[in-house]
Amino acid sequence: MKLPASPMLARLDAALASAVRPVDVACARAERSGFLARQGFFDEARSELAALRSEFALRPAVPVTVWICVVEAWVEHYNGRVSAGRDKMLRAHALSAASGLRDLQALSAAWLAHICFTQDDMDAMARYLAIALQMAAPDHHAAQARASLVAASAYHWANRLDLAQPWYARAREHAMAETDDATLGVITFTMAGHRSNHALHASILGEPDTDEARRAQAWVDASCNFDQWVGTVSQNAYMQIFRALVLSAQKEYAKALAQYTAHLDEAWRQGLAHMRAAHLADRAWCRFHTGDAAGALADAVEAAALIEPGMYVEDLAVACGRLAQVFEALRDDDAAQRHRELARDHWEQQHAMQRSVIETLSRALERQAA
């Protein structure tokens, strides 16, 4: 696979060419493979990691070991194995802390904050975020950018874009200083994802927000264009599902259904399998509005069977809320009422979590600033 023509990749190649000590060379190789992993070039990253493990098998060097753990964590994370990625990053964090490798400790803490956020572990997210911001030097742009993006994403998820915006700006500044086009792409991706979800939530709650849906569409387009420009190949199906959510919120049901049909299976393979119930519920809604009542019922029944207590609260709220609408449209009053009551409870939990995240994050950031 052809590698992207990336300014960061060029910078990493130059750093590798100028490295002299074997450990420095190995760390540069690992960092380069990590960038490729974050861009979706997993085979190339795995090949380099295998070579590094072989070379240092008999004479381990802690910085190299930590970098290998970090890159392995990225490979796992971007392949949808988030728990395995967290375990690898925890090892990187512990090893770097024990060895006094401050930069790697800050970087691994920033990524642990990111991973914990994706797992709804908000207390751990805030704790690692505070560590990252405390440990990272002002010019440690990789750690600063990732930590800032986590803060921005958490505030945005909680519907506080006003609090998120300064952190988005800070994340962009550090990513640009690092010439890190991968992180710049993720910032756009994150904004698109949150706006898409907020637009869908509003439509399910009976409070359609046409302005937010238009903004979401613009950010989805921007993210797709940016990824195409820089050559990112990971999680491309994610973005197409964001597009489906926005189209559904805009009542463009046939177009949303086409997106689901083309990209849903691949998106699940890329890490969205935990959202299957929510996606199928919304696809059922789209099927009903395109005249396919039988298909809508089949999707709704499958979505309902996938609902379980261990799901993320947000996904439960979306799935149950949409299923209540689908079953009502299909005139199954008992199922509609059951899912309506479940949705109400889950939305209350979701909104309580959002309030809690704002408080937890603000306290952690205030302590760090002090």
PyMOL commands that set and color helices and strands:
alter all, ss='L'
color gray80, all
select helices_A, chain A and resi 7-18+22-38+42-55+62-78+82-98+102-118+122-135+141-157+161-177+181-204+210-230+236-249+253-289+293-306+313-329+333-369
alter helices_A, ss='H'
color red, helices_A
deselect
rebuild
show_as cartoon
